[in-house]
Every structure is written in structure tokens, then in C-alpha cells.
């Protein structure tokens, strides 16, 4: 009976694959089809956020694809369609938002973080090197104490057969 559970689970999952909707769009010209493919690849799914409309199966993505399809059928150009999407959903719908005051951090953020990380690394290395240099030589007392500690560790690591000979 236990062996049948994975089989039934597999059959249930296999059956749900057929429920996935496949949308087909028919275009009057190959240029319209190319425009559609280009636009859905450029625009971001607002639900998935890390996928473009072409890769998303979300309901909102389907609605946006249908809207783009209708606008292409009405003869609208790329700029008009993108402007409509930005006016309705904001710059977030674009994978490459324009450089403007509201997106400065988006564009400059990675460079700023890189520079701050590099400065922090240089300061850490300099401070570490300075600490090593300021440490200087060990005094006779410190050297004798260090040798005693090292000798004690060596004795502890010897096998029992060598220690019994002492």
C-alpha cells in the first residue's frame, strides 16, 4: 500500500500540468508578433517581480499581456504602450527604469556599496598591519613564557607510549 502512495501523487501532479493555460496570440504581421515578444520580455511582472511578463504565469501578467496584445492590434507603438504601462503601474514595471531623481539610488546604490566595502576593507587591512607592526619583538620574559606554553602543548600531544618512557 505504501508503494502506491508515490504513484498516486505522481499521477495527481501529472494531471495538473494539463490545467496550465496556454495562450496563443495571432498577429496580422510578423512585425506585430516581434513587437509583442519584445515588449513582454522588457516589462516586469508586478506579482512575480523577478520575472518578465513572458515568463510569468500570474493572472496579472496574463491581463497585462492581453492589454499589450490589444494595444498592438490597435496599431500603437512601443513608446505608447510602455508609457501607458508606466503611467498605470509606475517605473517598477520596467526592467530598466529611467535615470531620474526617484531612481538615483537604484542606479548608484550598487556602486556606492562597492566603494564603501572597498574603503572598509582597506581600513581593516591597514589597521591590522599597524597592530602587527606596533606589536614589535617579544621581550625575554614573553619569549620564555611562550616557549613554556608550546612545550606544554607538545607534551600533551605525544602518544601515551612516549610519555610513559619519561
C-alpha positions in Angstrom: 0.0 0.0 0.0 2.8 2.4 0.9 4.4 1.8 -2.5 1.2 3.1 -4.2 1.2 6.5 -2.4 4.1 7.9 -4.5 2.5 6.6 -7.7 -0.9 8.3 -6.9 1.0 11.5 -6.0 2.8 11.4 -9.3 -0.4 10.8 -11.2 -2.1 13.8 -9.5 0.8 16.1 -10.3 0.9 14.9 -13.8 -2.8 15.7 -14.2 -2.4 19.3 -13.0 0.1 20.0 -15.8 -2.7 19.8 -18.3 -4.6 22.5 -16.4 -1.9 25.1 -17.2 -3.3 27.7 -19.6 -1.5 28.2 -22.9 -2.4 31.5 -24.5 -2.0 31.9 -28.2 -2.0 35.2 -29.9 -2.5 35.7 -33.6 -1.0 38.7 -35.3 -1.6 40.3 -38.7 2.1 40.8 -39.4 5.4 39.3 -38.2 6.4 42.8 -37.0 3.5 42.9 -34.6 4.5 39.5 -33.2 8.1 40.6 -32.8 6.9 43.8 -31.1 4.7 41.8 -28.7 7.6 39.4 -27.8 10.0 42.4 -27.3 7.5 44.2 -25.0 6.6 41.2 -22.8 10.3 40.5 -22.4 11.0 44.1 -21.4 8.2 44.6 -18.9 8.3 43.1 -15.4 5.6 41.0 -13.8 4.3 43.0 -10.9 3.4 39.9 -8.9 6.5 37.8 -9.5 8.9 40.8 -9.6 11.9 38.8 -10.7 10.3 37.6 -14.0 9.2 39.4 -17.1 5.7 39.1 -18.5 6.8 36.4 -21.0 8.0 34.1 -18.2 5.2 34.7 -15.7 2.1 32.6 -15.2 0.4 35.1 -12.8 -3.1 36.3 -13.5 -2.0 39.9 -13.6 0.8 39.0 -16.1 -1.9 37.4 -18.3 -4.0 40.6 -18.1 -1.0 42.7 -19.0 -0.2 40.5 -22.0 -3.8 40.8 -23.2 -3.7 44.5 -22.7 -0.4 44.8 -24.7 -1.9 42.5 -27.4 -5.0 44.7 -27.7 -2.8 47.9 -28.0 -0.7 46.3 -30.7 -3.8 45.3 -32.6 -4.9 49.0 -32.3 -1.6 50.0 -34.0 0.1 51.6 -31.0 3.9 51.8 -30.9 6.4 50.6 -28.3 6.7 54.0 -26.7 2.9 54.5 -26.4 2.5 51.0 -24.8 5.4 51.5 -22.4 4.2 55.0 -21.4 0.7 53.5 -20.7 2.2 50.8 -18.5 4.4 53.3 -16.6 1.5 55.7 -16.1 -0.6 52.9 -14.8 1.9 50.9 -12.7 4.9 53.2 -12.2 8.6 52.7 -13.2 8.7 49.4 -11.4 7.1 47.7 -14.4 10.3 48.4 -16.4 13.3 46.2 -16.0 15.5 49.2 -17.0 13.9 52.2 -15.2 14.9 55.7 -16.4 17.6 57.6 -14.6 15.7 60.3 -12.7 15.7 61.7 -9.1 13.4 58.9 -7.8 15.7 56.2 -9.2 19.1 57.6 -8.4 19.6 55.2 -5.5 18.6 52.3 -7.7 21.3 53.2 -10.2 24.0 54.4 -7.9 23.3 52.1 -4.9 25.5 49.2 -6.1 28.5 51.4 -6.9 28.1 53.2 -3.5 28.0 49.9 -1.7 31.1 48.7 -3.6 33.1 51.8 -2.7 32.1 51.6 0.9 33.1 48.0 1.1 36.4 48.7 -0.6 37.1 51.6 1.9 36.2 49.3 4.9 38.5 46.6 3.6 41.4 49.0 3.1 40.9 50.4 6.6 40.7 46.9 8.1 43.9 45.7 6.4 45.8 48.9 7.3 44.7 48.7 11.0 45.6 45.0 11.1 49.1 45.7 9.6 49.6 48.6 12.0 48.7 46.4 15.0 51.2 43.8 13.8 53.9 46.4 13.4 53.3 48.0 16.7 53.5 44.7 18.5 57.2 44.5 17.7 59.6 42.0 19.2 58.8 39.9 22.2 60.6 40.6 25.5 62.8 37.8 27.0 60.1 37.2 29.6 57.3 36.9 26.9 59.6 34.6 24.8 60.3 32.3 27.8 56.6 32.1 28.7 55.7 31.4 25.1 58.3 28.6 24.8 56.9 27.1 28.1 53.4 27.1 26.7 54.5 25.5 23.4 56.5 22.8 25.3 53.4 22.0 27.4 51.3 21.6 24.3 53.9 19.3 22.7 53.9 17.1 25.8 50.1 16.8 25.7 50.1 15.8 22.1 52.6 12.9 22.4 51.2 9.4 22.4 50.9 7.6 25.8 53.8 5.2 24.9 56.3 8.1 24.6 55.0 9.8 27.8 55.5 6.6 29.9 59.2 6.5 29.0 59.8 9.8 30.7 
